[in-house]
């Protein structure tokens, strides 16, 4: 008896043709020949482009000798990336830094692709984004206190009994999408959480009015990571058939297939979830301090956008800088630099040489390990005092993570200067820093770490 499992054992990928082929095979004396004749013909493999046949735009300049290696590494990875068959254009922002093996889209990189979505080019932290709510004349320290109580950082989601349900229409959208239907529990558990790493809860005052504002930075947490994993599995199957020469990290899902349409829809659902997650945290904090939202807006900087030209613009750490980039666009975007610097409120310039994008912040010039090594012997307290004088720096876990201090990142003044130099965005206001909350090293006291040697780090207080 020939079944779908039989066909898969023979090396065929499931598809609508299976039903007819199985019936014909079971009625034939030579079922393998029948199936082979009915199977869709594989297209000829698509080769990678030769090097240097497709140019990209570099909107970055090394201002210090130590930045030269970073820029050279970004150029090397972009040169390789432009060989991918679907890619039609690329650009690099002033905050760019490498993010993996050569050929991986860098942080601060933008890739335009034709008829294809590349999951590896938006990465697991889908829709990493920033959101602002202006609270008005309130005590910023009380807002920080409320952030420590009402937000949530670290691994996992909120514990049972403390979970916050996303809007029902978002949960219904999860349930109706083939990529997300198994993630509804995660969508509840991880809602209104911020994770770890460089994600933050920042409190400051608008330069223009002195009003207090809160800005959060996080992505789509476990639901987004699950979508990324599922998307990469589909893309890898496509890559093996269409372009085995292309590195697996740059595999893609053809946009006009049923799976491509479902994946694009899943990205939009995850976007809605992430936006709602930001403002759920803001609303919890506003309620705690007796304030109300006077103004708010947000923007993603790790996502895939589709423009009127039909191309898919993959932004890995880059801020959209053209009008109406989304239906809910306010015309303004946020560019955070570091915890001790203002968050820039900008209006995009839609610069062609930036493919319509601006930087998303200040990327790294070195790895976390290299930063730890270069600061061995210094205490977290010393480094915080030097890097963020006058800033109320807090860690949700109670343990500092010095790899997220300003000195671990590119010079903020340099990034801001190059935003103007390359004409990428116009700064229209700023959020001046008062304090900042991050996860900190939440794993240092994790049960599985007890008795194990800690990773390279500075001396503890």
C-alpha positions as CSV (number, residue, x, y, z in Angstrom):
1,X,0.0,0.0,0.0
2,X,1.5,3.3,-1.1
3,X,1.0,6.2,1.3
4,X,2.2,9.7,1.8
5,X,4.9,8.3,4.1
6,X,6.1,6.0,1.3
7,X,6.5,9.0,-1.0
8,X,8.4,10.9,1.6
9,X,10.7,7.9,2.2
10,X,11.3,7.9,-1.6
11,X,12.5,11.5,-1.2
12,X,9.5,13.5,-2.3
13,X,8.4,16.7,-0.5
14,X,4.7,16.7,0.5
15,X,2.4,18.7,-1.8
16,X,-1.1,18.9,-3.3
17,X,0.0,16.4,-6.0
18,X,0.4,13.6,-3.4
19,X,-3.3,12.6,-3.3
20,X,-3.5,12.0,-7.1
21,X,-0.1,10.4,-7.2
22,X,-0.9,8.0,-4.3
23,X,-4.1,6.8,-6.1
24,X,-2.3,6.3,-9.4
25,X,0.6,4.5,-7.7
26,X,-1.7,2.1,-5.9
27,X,-3.4,1.2,-9.2
28,X,-0.1,0.6,-11.1
29,X,2.3,-2.3,-11.4
30,X,5.2,0.2,-11.4
31,X,4.3,2.7,-8.7
32,X,7.8,4.3,-8.5
33,X,7.7,5.1,-12.2
34,X,4.2,6.6,-11.9
35,X,5.2,8.8,-9.0
36,X,8.3,9.9,-10.7
37,X,6.3,11.0,-13.8
38,X,3.8,12.9,-11.7
39,X,6.2,14.6,-9.3
40,X,6.7,18.3,-9.9
41,X,10.0,18.9,-11.8
42,X,12.6,20.6,-9.7
43,X,13.8,23.9,-11.2
44,X,17.4,24.2,-12.2
45,X,19.6,25.4,-9.3
46,X,20.1,29.2,-9.0
47,X,23.8,30.1,-8.6
48,X,25.2,32.7,-6.4
49,X,26.4,35.9,-8.1
50,X,30.1,36.4,-8.8
51,X,31.7,38.8,-6.2
52,X,31.4,42.5,-6.8
53,X,28.7,42.3,-9.5
54,X,26.1,44.1,-7.3
55,X,27.0,47.2,-5.4
56,X,25.8,48.3,-1.9
57,X,25.8,51.6,-0.1
58,X,28.1,52.3,2.9
59,X,26.7,55.1,5.1
60,X,29.5,54.6,7.7
61,X,32.9,56.1,8.3
62,X,35.6,55.0,10.8
63,X,36.4,58.0,12.9
64,X,38.9,56.3,15.2
65,X,41.6,53.7,14.4
66,X,39.9,51.0,16.4
67,X,36.7,51.4,14.3
68,X,38.5,50.6,11.1
69,X,38.5,46.8,11.8
70,X,34.7,46.9,12.4
71,X,34.0,48.7,9.2
72,X,36.3,46.4,7.2
73,X,34.4,43.4,8.7
74,X,31.1,44.9,7.8
75,X,32.2,45.5,4.2
76,X,33.5,41.9,3.9
77,X,30.2,40.4,5.0
78,X,28.2,42.8,2.8
79,X,30.3,41.9,-0.2
80,X,29.5,38.2,0.3
81,X,25.8,38.9,1.1
82,X,25.3,40.7,-2.2
83,X,26.0,37.4,-4.0
84,X,22.6,35.9,-2.8
85,X,20.4,35.4,-5.9
86,X,17.3,37.1,-4.5
87,X,19.1,40.3,-3.4
88,X,18.8,43.4,-5.5
89,X,20.1,46.1,-3.2
90,X,21.9,46.7,0.1
91,X,22.9,49.4,2.5
92,X,24.8,49.9,5.7
93,X,24.0,52.3,8.6
94,X,26.5,54.3,10.7
95,X,25.9,52.0,13.7
96,X,26.8,48.8,11.8
97,X,28.7,45.9,13.3
98,X,29.1,42.2,12.2
99,X,26.6,39.7,13.5
100,X,27.9,36.3,12.5
101,X,30.0,34.5,9.9
102,X,31.0,36.4,6.8
103,X,27.9,36.6,4.6
104,X,25.5,37.2,7.5
105,X,23.5,40.4,7.4
106,X,25.2,42.8,9.8
107,X,23.5,44.8,12.6
108,X,22.8,48.1,10.8
109,X,22.4,46.3,7.5
110,X,19.5,46.6,5.0
111,X,18.8,44.1,2.2
112,X,16.2,44.4,-0.5
113,X,15.1,41.1,-2.0
114,X,12.8,40.3,-4.9
115,X,9.9,37.8,-4.3
116,X,11.5,36.4,-1.2
117,X,11.5,36.7,2.6
118,X,14.7,35.7,4.3
119,X,14.1,34.7,7.9
120,X,17.8,34.8,8.7
121,X,17.8,38.5,7.7
122,X,15.4,39.5,10.4
123,X,16.8,36.9,12.9
124,X,15.1,35.4,16.0
125,X,14.3,38.7,17.6
126,X,11.6,39.6,15.2
127,X,10.2,43.1,15.5
128,X,12.7,44.3,18.0
129,X,11.3,47.8,18.5
130,X,11.1,50.9,20.6
131,X,8.0,52.6,22.0
132,X,7.4,55.9,23.8
133,X,4.6,57.1,26.0
134,X,4.7,60.7,27.3
135,X,3.3,60.8,30.8
136,X,3.5,64.5,31.5
137,X,4.4,66.1,34.8
138,X,5.2,63.1,37.0
139,X,8.1,62.1,39.2
140,X,10.5,60.2,36.9
141,X,12.0,58.3,39.9
142,X,8.5,57.0,40.7
143,X,8.2,55.9,37.1
144,X,11.4,53.9,37.4
145,X,10.2,52.4,40.7
146,X,7.0,51.4,38.9
147,X,9.0,49.9,36.0
148,X,10.9,47.7,38.5
149,X,7.6,46.5,39.8
150,X,5.4,46.3,36.7
151,X,7.7,45.4,33.8
152,X,9.4,42.0,33.6
153,X,13.0,41.2,32.4
154,X,15.0,38.0,32.2
155,X,14.4,34.5,30.8
156,X,10.9,33.0,30.4
157,X,7.6,34.8,30.8
158,X,5.5,36.1,33.6
159,X,4.6,33.3,36.1
160,X,1.1,32.0,36.3
161,X,-1.2,34.3,38.3
162,X,0.7,37.3,37.0
163,X,0.2,36.9,33.3
164,X,-1.4,39.5,31.1
165,X,-3.5,38.4,28.2
166,X,-3.0,40.1,24.8
167,X,-6.0,41.4,23.0
168,X,-8.3,38.6,21.9
169,X,-8.1,39.5,18.3
170,X,-4.4,38.9,18.4
171,X,-4.8,35.5,20.0
172,X,-7.4,34.7,17.4
173,X,-4.9,35.6,14.7
174,X,-2.3,33.4,16.3
175,X,-4.7,30.5,16.3
176,X,-5.6,31.0,12.6
177,X,-2.0,31.1,11.2
178,X,-0.2,27.9,10.4
179,X,3.1,29.2,11.8
180,X,1.7,30.5,15.0
181,X,-1.2,28.3,16.0
182,X,0.9,26.4,18.5
183,X,2.3,29.5,20.1
184,X,-0.9,30.9,21.7
185,X,0.3,29.9,25.2
186,X,3.6,31.5,24.7
187,X,1.9,34.6,23.4
188,X,0.1,34.9,26.8
189,X,3.1,33.9,29.0
190,X,5.6,36.3,27.3
191,X,3.2,39.2,26.8
192,X,4.4,42.5,28.5
193,X,7.9,41.1,29.1
194,X,11.2,42.5,27.9
195,X,13.8,39.7,27.9
196,X,17.4,40.5,28.4
197,X,20.5,41.7,26.5
198,X,20.2,45.3,25.3
199,X,16.5,45.6,25.9
200,X,15.6,48.4,28.3
201,X,13.1,50.5,30.2
202,X,14.3,54.1,29.9
203,X,12.8,57.1,31.7
204,X,13.6,60.7,30.7
205,X,12.3,64.1,30.0
206,X,11.5,65.6,26.6
207,X,14.0,68.3,25.7
208,X,11.2,70.4,24.2
209,X,8.8,70.4,27.1
210,X,10.4,68.8,30.2
211,X,7.6,66.3,30.3
212,X,8.5,62.8,31.6
213,X,8.4,60.0,29.1
214,X,9.0,56.2,29.2
215,X,10.7,54.4,26.3
216,X,10.8,50.6,26.1
217,X,13.0,48.4,23.9
218,X,12.2,44.7,23.2
219,X,11.0,42.3,20.6
220,X,8.6,39.5,20.1
221,X,10.1,37.2,22.7
222,X,9.3,33.4,22.5
223,X,6.5,33.7,19.9
224,X,8.9,35.5,17.5
225,X,11.7,33.0,18.2
226,X,9.4,30.2,17.4
227,X,8.2,31.8,14.2
228,X,11.8,32.4,13.1
229,X,12.7,28.7,13.8
230,X,9.7,27.5,11.7
231,X,10.5,30.0,8.9
232,X,14.1,28.9,8.7
233,X,13.0,25.2,8.4
234,X,10.8,26.1,5.4
235,X,13.5,28.3,3.9
236,X,16.1,25.6,4.2
237,X,14.0,23.2,2.3
238,X,13.6,25.8,-0.5
239,X,17.3,26.5,-0.5
240,X,18.3,22.9,-1.0
241,X,16.0,22.7,-4.0
242,X,16.6,26.2,-5.5
243,X,20.0,27.3,-4.5
244,X,22.2,24.7,-2.7
245,X,25.2,27.0,-3.2
246,X,23.6,29.7,-1.0
247,X,24.6,29.5,2.7
248,X,21.8,28.2,4.9
249,X,21.7,31.4,6.9
250,X,20.6,33.2,3.8
251,X,17.9,30.8,2.7
252,X,14.5,32.2,1.8
253,X,10.8,31.6,1.4
254,X,9.3,32.5,-2.0
255,X,6.8,35.2,-1.2
256,X,4.1,34.1,-3.8
257,X,3.8,30.5,-2.4
258,X,1.1,29.5,0.1
259,X,3.9,29.2,2.8
260,X,5.3,32.6,1.8
261,X,1.9,34.3,2.2
262,X,1.3,32.6,5.6
263,X,4.8,33.6,6.8
264,X,4.3,37.2,5.8
265,X,0.9,37.2,7.6
266,X,2.6,35.7,10.7
267,X,5.1,38.5,10.7
268,X,2.3,41.1,10.8
269,X,0.6,39.2,13.6
270,X,3.8,39.2,15.6
271,X,4.2,42.9,14.9
272,X,0.8,43.5,16.4
273,X,1.6,41.4,19.4
274,X,4.9,43.3,20.0
275,X,3.3,46.7,19.8
276,X,0.6,45.7,22.2
277,X,3.2,44.3,24.5
278,X,5.1,47.6,24.7
279,X,2.1,49.6,25.5
280,X,0.7,47.1,28.0
281,X,3.9,47.8,30.1
282,X,3.5,51.5,29.6
283,X,-0.2,51.4,30.8
284,X,0.7,49.3,33.8
285,X,3.3,51.9,34.8
286,X,1.1,54.9,34.1
287,X,-1.6,53.4,36.3
288,X,0.9,52.8,39.1
289,X,2.0,56.5,39.1
290,X,-1.5,57.9,38.5
291,X,-0.7,59.3,35.1
292,X,-2.2,59.0,31.6
293,X,-0.7,58.8,28.2
294,X,-0.5,62.2,26.6
295,X,1.2,61.0,23.5
296,X,2.7,57.7,22.2
297,X,4.2,56.1,19.1
298,X,6.5,53.3,18.3
299,X,8.6,51.8,15.5
300,X,10.3,48.5,14.8
301,X,13.9,48.3,13.7
302,X,14.4,44.6,13.2
303,X,11.8,43.6,10.6
304,X,10.8,43.1,7.0
305,X,9.0,45.9,5.2
306,X,7.4,45.9,1.7
307,X,7.4,49.0,-0.3
308,X,5.4,50.1,-3.3
309,X,8.2,48.7,-5.6
310,X,7.2,45.2,-4.4
311,X,10.6,44.4,-2.9
312,X,11.0,43.0,0.6
313,X,13.3,45.3,2.7
314,X,15.0,43.3,5.5
315,X,16.2,45.6,8.2
316,X,18.6,44.0,10.7
317,X,18.8,46.8,13.3
318,X,17.8,49.7,11.1
319,X,14.9,52.2,11.5
320,X,12.4,52.9,8.7
321,X,12.8,56.5,7.6
322,X,10.1,57.1,5.0
323,X,6.6,58.5,5.5
324,X,3.9,56.0,6.1
325,X,6.2,53.0,6.4
326,X,3.3,51.4,8.2
327,X,-0.4,52.1,8.6
328,X,0.2,53.1,12.2
329,X,3.2,55.3,11.5
330,X,3.2,58.7,13.3
331,X,5.8,60.1,11.0
332,X,8.3,60.1,13.8
333,X,10.7,57.4,14.9
334,X,13.0,56.7,17.9
335,X,16.8,56.2,17.8
336,X,18.2,55.2,21.2
337,X,22.0,55.6,21.6
338,X,22.8,54.3,25.1
339,X,21.6,54.6,28.6
340,X,23.5,57.8,29.3
341,X,22.6,59.6,26.1
342,X,19.4,61.1,24.8
343,X,17.0,59.0,22.8
344,X,16.6,60.8,19.5
345,X,13.1,61.5,18.1
346,X,13.6,61.8,14.4
347,X,11.7,62.4,11.2
348,X,13.1,60.2,8.4
349,X,14.8,61.6,5.3
350,X,14.0,58.6,3.0
351,X,17.5,58.8,1.7
352,X,18.0,56.7,-1.4
353,X,21.6,55.8,-0.4
354,X,20.1,54.4,2.8
355,X,17.3,52.5,1.0
356,X,15.0,54.7,3.0
357,X,16.4,53.7,6.5
358,X,18.2,55.4,9.4
359,X,20.3,53.8,12.2
360,X,18.6,52.1,15.1
361,X,21.1,53.1,17.7
362,X,24.8,52.7,18.4
363,X,26.1,49.2,17.6
364,X,29.1,47.5,19.0
365,X,32.7,47.8,17.9
366,X,33.7,44.6,19.8
367,X,32.2,41.4,21.2
368,X,31.0,41.1,24.7
369,X,33.9,38.7,25.5
370,X,36.5,41.2,24.2
371,X,34.8,43.9,26.3
372,X,35.0,41.8,29.4
373,X,38.6,41.0,28.7
374,X,39.5,44.7,28.2
375,X,37.9,45.7,31.5
376,X,39.2,42.9,33.8
377,X,39.8,44.1,37.3
378,X,37.3,47.0,37.2
379,X,34.2,46.7,39.4
380,X,30.7,47.3,38.0
381,X,30.3,50.2,40.4
382,X,33.4,51.9,39.0
383,X,32.3,51.4,35.4
384,X,28.7,52.6,36.0
385,X,30.0,55.7,37.7
386,X,32.4,56.4,34.8
387,X,30.0,55.5,32.0
388,X,26.7,56.9,33.3
389,X,27.3,59.6,35.8
390,X,24.1,61.0,37.3
391,X,22.0,58.3,35.7
392,X,19.8,56.1,37.9
393,X,21.0,52.7,36.5
394,X,19.0,49.7,37.7
395,X,19.1,46.0,37.0
396,X,15.9,43.9,37.3
397,X,17.9,40.8,38.4
398,X,19.9,42.9,40.9
399,X,23.2,41.8,39.2
400,X,24.9,44.3,36.8
401,X,25.7,43.4,33.2
402,X,28.5,45.7,32.3
403,X,28.5,44.5,28.7
404,X,25.5,46.8,28.2
405,X,27.2,50.0,29.5
406,X,27.9,52.9,27.0
407,X,31.6,52.1,26.7
408,X,30.7,48.7,25.2
409,X,29.1,50.4,22.3
410,X,30.1,52.8,19.5
411,X,30.6,56.4,20.3
412,X,27.1,57.9,20.4
413,X,28.3,61.3,19.2
414,X,29.9,59.7,16.2
415,X,26.7,57.9,15.2
416,X,24.7,61.0,15.7
417,X,27.1,63.0,13.6
418,X,27.0,60.5,10.8
419,X,23.2,60.5,10.8
420,X,23.5,64.2,9.7
421,X,26.5,63.7,7.5
422,X,24.8,61.0,5.4
423,X,21.4,62.8,5.5
424,X,19.6,59.8,7.0
425,X,17.2,61.5,9.4
426,X,16.3,64.9,11.0
427,X,16.4,65.1,14.8
428,X,13.2,66.9,16.0
429,X,13.3,66.3,19.7
430,X,15.2,64.3,22.4
431,X,14.4,62.3,25.5
432,X,17.0,63.4,28.0
433,X,18.0,60.5,30.3
434,X,17.0,60.2,34.0
435,X,17.3,56.5,34.6
436,X,17.3,53.1,32.9
437,X,16.4,49.5,33.8
438,X,17.9,46.5,32.1
439,X,17.7,42.7,32.9
440,X,21.3,42.6,34.2
441,X,23.1,39.2,34.4
442,X,19.9,37.3,35.4
443,X,21.6,34.0,34.8
444,X,24.4,34.4,37.3
445,X,22.3,32.9,40.1
446,X,20.4,30.4,37.9
447,X,20.2,26.9,39.4
448,X,22.1,25.4,36.5
449,X,25.0,27.8,37.0
450,X,25.6,26.9,40.7
451,X,29.0,25.3,41.1
452,X,30.1,26.2,37.6
453,X,32.8,28.7,36.7
454,X,31.4,32.1,35.7
455,X,32.0,33.5,32.3
456,X,34.7,36.2,31.8
457,X,33.6,39.3,33.7
458,X,34.8,42.2,35.7
459,X,35.2,41.8,39.4
460,X,32.0,42.0,41.5
461,X,31.5,44.7,44.1
